[in-house]
Amino acid sequence: MSVIEQLLREDLRGRTAYGAPQLDVPVALNTNENSYAVPAAVVDEIVAAVAEVASGLNRYPDREFTDLRDDLAAYLSRSGTTVRPEQIWAGNGSNEVLLHLLQAFGGSGRTALGFTPAYSMHPIITATTGTSWVDGLRGVAGGGAFDLSVESAVAQAQAHDPHVVFLCSPNNPTGTALTLEVVTAVHDAAPRAVIVVDEAYAEFARPGTPSALTLLPGRPRLVVTRTMSKAFAFAGGRLGYLAADPELVDALRLVRMPYHLSSPAQAIARATLLHADAMLGTVDVIKAERDRIVTALADLGLDPVPSDANFVLFGGLRDSRATWQALLDRGVLVRDVGIAHYLRVTAGTPAETTAFLDAVAALPPDHL
Ligand code: PMP
């Protein structure tokens, strides 16, 4: 064991870091980003917003990001559910917001339950805070392999009595959305838990998939996390947020570093929120590409999972690693999410979809 390994916390030894490859390839469809660049008009607003705060960079930013909270609350309230500014918390990506939740409500001697396969960072963030992770299961007899039924979720929540529960809807990497019945049932079955509904992909959901935001009133243990990284085409801006009860939000101030959102970060996020319609203008095109991928992959003899997100998980592969490499050799980078016989592809532009589907169609027959 090296000196550093000896010094490292025992519970971190032997772990591997989050590592989606960042490769320079013609068609990058591996991290569920929005493939469309920020519109030129919004770029001008962003530049102006940064210029405005630049001379004040000698001062710390507004620690409570008051104006940004107002704007995020207004954006969420567009969904029809009123969200007040004091219900909002934000961080450098929703990963940081999730970290704050685990720092405040997890920790040594506490457990967090998730239903896998789900977002790979949930167990990693959990582990960094010394919280124990419990790998719950998905899958419904007679239903979809990645569905989560009320009965199964409730039984697992009761069995583990966790302090934090992760529900991911639409779920990464499967694209599966949860019914609100699952959320309320898990909430009631885990009476000492903070229930985190990770809705990073909410804006891509098909009609009839309601957000858990509607469940917030009267449920002080319920949290809905969102991000500007996906539908909002703002992954590089690193702005994630959550909506919850004001008292829970206030508790997060105990664990965040002071001034964690820089003034340029706050200004840029506000400038883009001002142009929410322009930033979200590509969502319908991306949803159409997602549906095209599902149909086309099924026609090619593969097994795509119907998706409410901006990506598609598809199965039917003999050796997912070999197919991942074969697609990369053709300039198309997709994601090997570690599920045998499956890969995940992000829905991007029509041209990117075509490049991906052409690469799949060109696979030698022994890949299927
Ligand atoms: N939640 C889910 C389900 C995700 O897929 C991601 C990003 N892949 C995140 C949260 C984190 O995104 P960010 O930190 O960019 O907001």
Boltz pocket constraint, residues with backbone or C-beta under 6 A from the ligand:
constraints:
  - pocket:
      binder: B
      contacts: [[A, 31], [A, 32], [A, 92], [A, 93], [A, 94], [A, 95], [A, 96], [A, 119], [A, 168], [A, 170], [A, 171], [A, 172], [A, 198], [A, 200], [A, 201], [A, 226], [A, 227], [A, 228], [A, 229], [A, 235], [A, 238], [A, 239], [A, 240]]
      max_distance: 6.0
